[in-house]
Amino acid sequence: MANHLRFVGRTVMVQNGNVEAAYGVLNRILAQDGVADAVRRSRYYEKPTRARRRRAFEACRRVYCAEMARRIAFLARTARQDPWPGC
């Protein structure tokens, strides 16, 4: 179990008895994985139409964010040729 990737990715070590910092790191990891949102969502019933709209919105947001990340990486690349040599 300890060698499982998701388990290792969510393991937080407490250093020098600083539990607050470790708790903050764990909360950040769980927020990135979406665990807190899933628990909050499952607390109450979600109508099927609202669930479909939410899933569609999340899918659109994933596509948009991926496209913007691709464009930003394209513009921010370092090893590119000068588009107007000699100017």
N, C-alpha and C positions, 0 to 999 in steps of 0.2 A: 504494500500500500504506500509506503513512504517513497518508493521510487516512481510513483505515478506522477506524470508531468504536472497535472493540475494541482495535485497535493503539494508538490515541491514549490510550484509557483505561488501558492498562497501561504507558505510557511514564513513566519516572521520571528526573528530571534530577538529576545530582550537583552539589551546590553547595559551593563552597570545598573541594573534594577530600574531602568527608565521605561516603565510600562506605558506611560502616556505617549511617548514617541512611537513605540511599537504598535500601540492601538491606532494611532493616526496612520501609520504605514499600512496596517491591515485594512482599515476603512477605505483608504485610497485604492488598494488592490481590489477589494470587493466592489467598489463603485465602478472601476474600470471594467470589471467582468459583468456588471449589471445584476449582481446578486441582490443587492438592496432593492433595486427597482422591481425585480421579479417578486420578491417577498411582499413589497408594498402593494403591487398589483394584485397578487393572489389573496390579499386580505379581504377584498370585497368582490362580489360578482361583477363581471364585466360583460355587458351585452355583446352578442356576436357582431352586431354592426359596428360598435365602437372598437371591438378587437380587430376587425378587418381594417377599419380606418387607421388604427394605430400601427398595425403591421405594414400597411401600405406607406404610411408616412415614414416609418423607420427605414423601409427599403429605399424610398426616394432619397432620404437623407444620407444613407450609406453610399448610394450611387453618386450623389452630388459631392460628398466629402472626398470620395475616391478620385473623382474627376478633378476637383480643385487641387488635391494633393499632387496629382500627376502634372497639372499645369504649373504649379509652383515649383515642383522639382525640375521641370523643363526649363523654366526661366532662371532658376537659381543654380543651374549646373555651372561648373567652373571651367572645364576643359572644352570650351567651344571656340570656333574660329571667329575671327573678326568678320562681320558681315560686309563691311566696306573697307577692304584693304587699300592702303595708300591715301586715305582721306585725312 
